[in-house]
Each structure stands twice: as C-alpha cells, then as structure tokens.
Amino acid sequence: MKSLYLFIVTISYLKFSQFFFRIFYILPPLYLKRKYKSNFVKSDAWKIHLNHRNGQISKKVFSFLNKEKSFNKDFSWNSGSENLWLFNLHYFDYLNSKGSEKLNDDNIDLILEWINSNPAYKGIGWNQYTISLRVINWIKFFSRNESISEIFVDSITEQIKFLYERPEYHIQANHLFTNSKSLLFYGAFFNGRFSRKVLKKGLKIFYKEIEEQLLDDGGHYECSPMYHSIIMYDLLDIYNLSKSFPKKFPKNFSDIVKKKFRKMIHWYCAVLHPDKKIPFFNDSAFDIAPSYDEIFEYIKILELNDFEVKSSNYLTLNDSGYTRIKNEDFFLIYDHGEVKPSYQPGHSHADLFSFELSYKENRFLVNRGISTYEDTLRRLYERSSRSHNTVEIDGMSNCGVWRSFRVSYRPNLIDHFSIFSNNSFSLTSQHDAFSTFSSNLIHKREIDLHDSKLKVKDIIEGKFSKAYSYFHFHPDVKIIKKDQEKIIFSLNKEIISLTILGDYRLIYSKYNLGFNNSLKNISLRCSLKKGKNELTFSFNG
C-alpha cells in the first residue's frame, strides 16, 4: 500500500505529454527505414574548446566516475559495469578532451568499433540521451579531422534519425534540452533536405525549453548547481554553433543565446563557494560538469567576456529558492525552494532549509553530496534530509524521495524572509512537508549571523515522536575537545566553538566528493526534545 501511495502521488504531478510519449514510444518507430542522404560540412569559424575531464587512459582503458576499466571478455559496450559508467563510455566526451589528440587514430578505430558492435536501436548506446551526447562529440571530433568517411556520416545520420523521431518528451528537463542541442549540431554541420528538417525541429524544441527551463533569476529549473553548469556550457556550444553557421540560424538567434547565458553565469557565480566550486544541493558532484576554469576559458575563446558578474554581499535568488550572503570571512548559501520542476524532480533532494557555509575560504558545513545514481539504499540515503543540514521528523524527510529519481509528497513553503544589514544577517523560514502524515506539523528554522557568531534555531509545531537536526562538517574539520554542551573544532588553523542547547550525538560518516569518491567526515545529530533546538557557532575561538 505504501508503494502504491508513492506511485500515485508521484505520477499525479506528471504532464499529459509524459504519459502519452512513454506509451507512444512503446510502439515501433514509423520512419526509420527511410533513407536520408546528408553531407558533412565544416566551418572555419568554429572555435575549438577541449574539456578538462579526460576519461580515456588508452585506446581501450577508461576511467569514469572514479572507476577504471578496460575492454576484456567480461566487459563490453553494454555490460561489465553500472549503467552510468557505461553511459559515459557511450558519450565519447573523451574524444574532445585535453590530450585526446595523441589517440586520434586509435579513436577513429574506436568509433568504427562502436558502429560495428552496437546494431541500430539495441542496447544502452541507443538511449536518446547517449545518442545526443555521442553525436555532438563525434561531430566536434570530425570537425578537427581533415576528412570523414561515409560510414561515419551514415551512422551519425542513422542515430539522429532515431532521435529526430523520438526526443525525450517523456522525460523532459535537461534530457530534452540536450536532445535539442544534438539536433542543432546535426542541422548545422550537415547539408541536405533531412538536415534542414532536423534543424527546424531542434530550434522548435530549443526555443520552448530555454524559456521553460531558465528561471527569471537565471537558474536552471532543476535547481542543481551541477546541471546548471552543464546547461550553461551547452549554451556556449550553441552560441559557437550559431556564429559558425550564421546563415542556418535566425538572425537574432545568437543574441538570444548570449542573453540567456549571461543570466545563467550570474546565477552560477552567485552560488559558488570561495573555492570556485559548486555547493551540493540536489544532485551535484565535483568533476562531472565543466569547472569554473573550463567555463571561463571557453568564454574567453568565444570573446563573450565583456560583462561583469554581480558581487553584492547579499543576494536572494527567489525563483530557484536560494539566498546567499558573503563577506570577508563568511560564505553562506541557504535553500528555501520547493521541489522543481514539479513534473520532473528526478534530481531533487530533501534539502529544504539546508545550508552550506565556508569560513575564511574553507568549507565548514556541507551537504553530504552523491556517490551513485544506482537504485540502492545508499542513493536513497544520500537524497534524504538526514544527508543535509536540515531536520528529519519521525524518520521522514521533508520531501518524499524514493527510488533513484522519484519524489512523492512535496513541501509547501509557508513563508520565508531575510534581513541583511552591516554584515549582519538573519532569516526565518517555515514549511509543512511533515503534515503529509501527521496533521499540522510545521518546521520553522531561524538563522542569525552576527559578530562572528552563527545561531541556528529549529522549532517544530505539532505532535511527533522523534525529531533530529543534522549538521555535516567538511573532512578538513577536526574535533579538538568536546563535553556535554560544547564542541571545539579546528579548520585549517582556525578555531571554532559550538554551543548546543540539547542532546547531541557525533557520527562518523562520509562526504562524497563525487561518484564512488568519498572521504570520512564528522556529522552532528541534535535531538529536538519538546520541539526546539538551538546551536551557536563562535568563529573567534
């Protein structure tokens, strides 16, 4: 009954189109037997940018998600590792990474092997998302080579033919956006009647999705800093494309892309910690999306760096639901946003009212991050409230995360307001997520930062059995001393003391830098007896 409830609540948020296309795509494709002839064309205006994330060690040895594997009798294109690892193998990102030139001839052979080993429409290599990324990467790769043989042109066309007929309308979000990007690449780099049809469809999807997926505050609507970075890099590629083939795109297209990108770069810079890396809200990890250095390197290549990034100390990103403050000593980013988008929350976490904090450019309080996308208890735990700096009541998270990419019940934000003046900051937020299973349960959080002291107060209104607030410390944070009411930490020679009004327990857990890459850290679990708890961090020793 519980599983049925979760399923019914989850599907109640879906768009009709998601139902329709999930059923429609069960039917055999209609037009795949049609033969289309297209010619590959190059542009001297195309500007090459190589990514910094080379997962290829040699022709048949690869390292993705911090796991190294080589082709052998137990490992092939479609077996021998977890799906996400295999997806990365099929993406072919490594064709366009720094140092890939050394394996240029080997990689032409590897592409040919993929064609011979992955018959049309079979295996994970023919998933629409893997097709999208692979086609883009193959096109970029062949744009750097002197010639491209007919077998490669035919394979790319066959893959695009499948994608053209079956964009991921059933999944939406970043997947559908990437589908549109792939269609645009094919339509630009190929000539012929079919390529014109592909470009037209790519533009249609792009225009719709960029308006829907980009929020007014500049954030991507999945509210994951990692996926925001990926979409932002996609816009740089699309801008590059439109400038390289200006006659194929509408006259104002590159200006539209530039305007959208600049909104996204302001949001991106606003949420970065002082180390220029993303915070871990929703599905976010290091070394998956392009880094700060990669993005600004590409901006420079495209001569798009004629803008200034906003540098105000206090900023509220209302549409995506983040508030950020910073001064000489502190950087704090706080999540007060509801689950977005409602119809595709696959990358959402139960992180409402969580926050991350850096002190003197070093991370102090962190969300625990992700290490897997597999459908496991570990994945469920990493998406739960207890893996974030927020509150759990009676074992419930503040939204109904389940399976790898599902969300059932969602919180309603009752109110949120914040005040910033003269380097002092305070906020108050309330939500009712826990009322789903127990009537009139309200979580209220108050945060105050003043005179090098950070106070965090949690209040629960309503009846419950057990409630805990969790706080997770970066692995660099060490305990010097502790007693019943006070803990003293060190962080790179800085001394920080914590006073706790209530019972607490220290837990030795793991902080996930990325997939399959964890470090030991300390977490704090505080009991909210009688519905209240208060902590005070003093950053002056």
Number of C-alpha atoms within 10 A of each C-alpha: 6 7 8 9 11 17 15 12 15 22 16 12 15 17 16 11 14 18 14 12 17 14 11 14 15 8 9 8 13 9 10 16 9 8 11 14 13 20 14 20 13 18 13 8 13 18 14 16 18 18 21 16 18 19 22 23 16 14 15 13 13 20 17 21 17 13 13 13 16 17 13 10 7 9 12 14 18 18 12 16 15 12 14 15 20 19 22 20 22 22 21 24 22 23 26 22 18 14 16 20 14 10 16 17 10 15 20 18 13 16 17 14 12 14 15 10 13 15 11 15 15 10 13 18 24 19 17 23 23 21 24 26 20 25 23 23 20 20 21 20 23 19 19 14 11 7 11 16 9 12 11 18 18 16 16 20 23 19 21 25 21 20 22 22 15 16 26 24 19 22 19 20 21 21 18 21 24 27 28 26 26 28 28 28 24 24 28 25 21 23 15 13 12 19 25 18 13 25 24 17 18 24 19 12 21 20 15 11 17 17 11 14 19 21 20 17 16 21 27 30 23 26 27 24 24 27 22 24 23 19 22 24 23 16 21 19 22 20 20 21 23 25 19 19 17 16 10 17 19 10 11 10 16 19 12 13 19 16 10 19 22 19 18 25 21 18 22 23 17 25 23 17 22 17 11 14 19 23 23 23 30 27 22 28 25 19 17 16 22 20 21 16 12 17 20 16 16 21 16 12 14 18 9 15 13 7 8 9 13 12 11 11 16 18 18 17 20 14 18 25 20 21 22 21 22 22 14 10 12 21 23 20 23 23 21 25 21 21 28 20 20 18 19 25 23 22 23 26 30 29 29 30 25 23 24 25 23 20 21 15 15 20 23 21 22 24 29 29 26 27 21 21 19 15 12 12 12 15 19 20 15 24 30 24 28 27 29 31 26 25 32 23 20 12 14 19 25 29 25 23 28 23 15 18 18 19 27 18 19 22 21 17 16 13 11 16 12 15 11 15 9 7 16 15 17 17 17 18 20 23 22 20 24 27 16 16 10 14 12 14 19 19 25 21 23 18 19 19 21 13 11 15 17 17 17 18 17 22 19 22 14 14 13 15 10 14 20 24 23 23 25 28 26 24 20 15 22 16 14 12 11 13 8 12 13 16 16 18 22 17 19 11 8 14 17 22 20 19 18 17 17 15 14 17 11 13 14 11 18 20 25 23 18 19 22 13 17 17 12 14 19 19 26 18 19 22 20 23 15 14 18 19 21 19 19 19 21 19 18 11 13
